[in-house]
């Protein structure tokens, strides 16, 4: 079986770096790189045009390589729990723009080709209002604009896939990732900030309820689990119009 042509968006970030490594270790995937060296994540209007051009290039690569299957993994985004609603709205708009471009690409490729899309979401954001044990069947209960934005991205993906044949998707509700390529400019990542404060001999202030418990997930472990699930989803959807999966890591 020919490998699936795979595009990772956000490849230079924490999760994206590990997804690329995990894909390279699997014969199931053939990584594709955009000709755009770095997307203009800070400039939404320009970014939308770049994404449209990249999707068009991706579609041409699928045709030139006669790839029967394609996959796109979304591990991008600048937002965090403290992000304002304006930036969150821009990020949801970027995701919607990408889905629109991928729809056009899939329709131009024809029904003979199958596609799979992965969305990195947030367990902490989506389940913030839930108490007690959280499982994949726990209803979402976002409390922050960040959580509502992540849930909106998920629903946009579900609505998008329902109207397209031969499309599968996986949503990864992850929380408390750590590891190499953590963006220290974002106000998140307690382990990286502890290390930074230790190296610079600075105090760190953490204000949380005394009963707070956090589970931490290494980026490499998350990526390998995601890639395994995607490989099974991709290989197991032959003759199936749609597939859905969610990976959850609860706090």
C-alpha positions in Angstrom: 0.0 0.0 0.0 1.3 3.4 -1.0 2.0 5.8 2.0 -0.4 8.5 2.8 0.8 12.0 1.7 0.7 13.9 5.0 0.9 17.7 5.7 1.6 18.9 9.3 0.5 22.5 10.0 2.4 23.9 12.9 5.3 21.5 12.3 7.8 23.8 14.1 5.8 23.8 17.4 5.8 21.5 20.4 3.2 19.0 19.1 4.0 19.5 15.4 7.7 18.7 16.0 6.8 15.4 17.6 4.2 14.5 15.1 6.8 14.9 12.3 9.2 12.6 14.2 6.4 10.0 14.8 5.4 10.0 11.1 8.9 9.6 9.9 9.1 6.4 12.1 6.0 5.0 10.4 6.0 3.7 6.8 2.4 4.6 6.6 3.1 8.3 6.1 5.0 10.4 3.5 5.5 13.9 4.8 4.9 16.8 2.5 6.3 20.3 3.1 4.9 23.6 1.9 7.0 25.9 -0.2 6.1 28.7 2.2 8.9 28.6 4.8 6.9 30.2 7.6 3.2 31.1 7.6 2.2 34.6 8.8 0.4 33.4 11.9 0.4 37.0 13.3 -1.3 38.4 10.2 -4.6 36.7 9.6 -5.5 38.4 6.3 -2.1 37.4 4.8 -2.2 34.0 6.4 -5.5 33.0 4.7 -4.0 33.7 1.3 -0.9 31.7 2.2 -3.0 28.7 3.3 -5.0 28.8 0.1 -1.8 28.7 -1.9 -0.4 25.9 0.2 -3.6 23.8 -0.1 -3.5 24.3 -3.9 0.1 23.1 -3.9 -0.8 20.1 -1.7 -3.6 19.2 -4.1 -1.2 19.3 -7.0 1.3 17.1 -5.1 -1.4 14.6 -4.5 -2.2 14.4 -8.2 1.4 14.4 -9.3 2.3 11.5 -7.0 -1.0 9.8 -7.7 -1.5 9.4 -4.0 -4.8 7.5 -3.3 -5.0 9.1 0.2 -4.0 12.4 1.9 -3.9 13.6 5.4 -3.6 17.0 7.1 -2.7 17.5 10.8 -3.5 20.7 12.5 -1.0 21.4 15.4 -0.9 25.1 14.9 -2.3 28.1 16.8 -1.1 31.0 19.0 -3.8 30.9 21.6 -3.8 29.8 25.3 -6.2 30.0 28.2 -5.4 33.7 28.6 -5.9 34.7 25.0 -8.4 37.4 24.3 -11.6 36.9 22.3 -10.4 38.9 19.3 -7.4 36.6 18.7 -9.5 33.5 19.4 -12.0 34.6 16.8 -9.1 35.1 14.3 -7.9 31.6 15.0 -11.3 30.1 14.5 -11.6 32.1 11.3 -8.2 30.7 10.1 -9.4 27.2 10.8 -12.6 27.8 8.9 -10.7 29.3 5.9 -8.4 26.2 5.8 -11.5 23.9 5.9 -13.0 25.8 3.0 -9.8 25.5 0.9 -9.5 21.7 1.7 -13.1 21.3 0.6 -12.3 22.8 -2.8 -9.2 20.6 -3.0 -11.1 17.4 -2.2 -13.9 18.2 -4.6 -11.3 18.8 -7.4 -9.5 15.6 -6.6 -12.7 13.6 -7.1 -14.4 10.9 -5.0 -11.7 8.3 -5.7 -9.3 9.8 -3.2 -9.7 9.6 0.6 -8.7 12.2 3.1 -8.1 12.3 6.8 -7.9 15.5 9.0 -6.6 15.7 12.5 -7.4 18.6 14.8 -5.5 19.3 18.0 -7.9 20.6 20.6 -7.8 21.1 24.4 -9.1 18.9 27.1 -8.5 21.6 29.8 -10.5 24.1 27.7 -13.3 21.9 26.6 -13.9 20.1 30.0 -13.1 23.0 32.3 -16.6 23.1 33.8 -16.8 19.3 34.6 -16.1 17.9 38.0 -14.9 14.4 38.8 -13.7 11.8 36.3 -13.7 12.8 32.6 -14.0 10.3 29.8 -14.6 10.6 26.1 -18.3 10.4 26.7 -18.3 13.3 29.2 -20.3 16.3 27.7 -18.1 19.3 27.0 -18.4 22.2 29.5 -16.1 25.1 28.5 -15.9 28.0 30.9 -13.4 30.3 29.1 -13.5 31.9 25.7 -10.5 29.7 24.9 -12.5 26.5 25.6 -15.5 27.8 23.6 -13.2 28.6 20.7 -11.7 25.1 20.7 -15.2 23.6 20.8 -16.2 25.8 17.9 -13.2 24.5 15.9 -14.3 20.9 16.6 -17.9 21.5 15.5 -16.7 23.2 12.3 -14.7 20.1 11.5 -17.6 17.8 12.2 -20.0 19.9 10.0 -17.4 20.0 7.2 -16.8 16.3 7.2 -20.5 15.4 7.2 -20.9 16.9 3.7 -17.9 15.3 2.1 -17.5 11.7 0.9 -14.4 9.6 1.8 -13.4 11.9 4.6 -12.3 10.8 8.1 -11.2 12.9 11.0 -9.7 12.7 14.4 -10.0 15.2 17.2 -7.2 15.1 19.9 -8.4 16.7 23.2 -5.0 17.1 24.8 -3.9 18.8 28.0 -0.6 19.8 29.7 1.8 18.9 26.9 5.5 19.4 27.6 8.8 18.8 25.9 11.1 20.2 23.3 10.0 23.2 21.2 7.7 24.6 23.9 7.0 28.2 22.9 8.3 30.2 25.9 6.6 33.4 24.6 3.2 31.9 25.3 1.8 32.1 28.9 1.6 28.4 29.3 3.8 25.4 29.9 4.5 25.2 33.7 7.5 22.8 33.3 9.3 25.0 30.8 8.6 28.1 32.9 9.9 26.3 36.1 13.1 25.5 34.2 13.4 29.1 32.9 13.0 30.6 36.3 15.5 28.1 37.7 18.1 29.0 35.1 17.6 32.7 35.6 17.3 32.5 39.4 13.8 34.0 39.3 10.8 33.3 41.5 7.7 31.8 40.0 4.2 32.5 41.3 1.5 29.9 40.8 -2.0 30.7 42.0 -4.4 27.6 41.9 -6.8 25.9 44.4 -5.0 23.7 46.9 -6.8 20.6 45.5 -5.6 21.2 42.0 -4.1 18.1 40.3 -2.3 18.2 37.0 -1.3 15.3 34.7 1.5 16.1 32.3 1.8 14.5 28.8 5.1 14.3 27.0 4.8 15.6 23.4 6.5 12.5 22.0 4.1 10.2 23.8 1.1 12.3 22.6 2.3 12.3 19.0 2.9 8.6 18.9 -0.6 7.9 20.2 -2.1 10.3 17.6 -0.1 8.8 14.8 -1.1 5.3 15.7 -4.8 6.3 15.8 -4.5 8.1 12.5 -2.9 5.1 10.8 -5.6 2.8 12.1 -8.3 5.3 11.1 -6.8 5.8 7.6 -6.3 2.1 7.0 -9.7 1.1 8.3 -11.9 3.4 6.4 -11.8 1.7 3.0 -15.3 1.8 1.7 -16.5 3.9 4.6 -17.6 7.5 3.9 -16.7 9.0 7.2 -14.9 8.2 10.4 -14.7 10.0 13.7 -12.4 9.7 16.7 -11.5 11.7 19.8 -8.5 11.3 22.0 -8.8 12.8 25.4 -6.3 13.5 28.2 -8.1 14.7 31.2 -6.7 16.7 34.1 
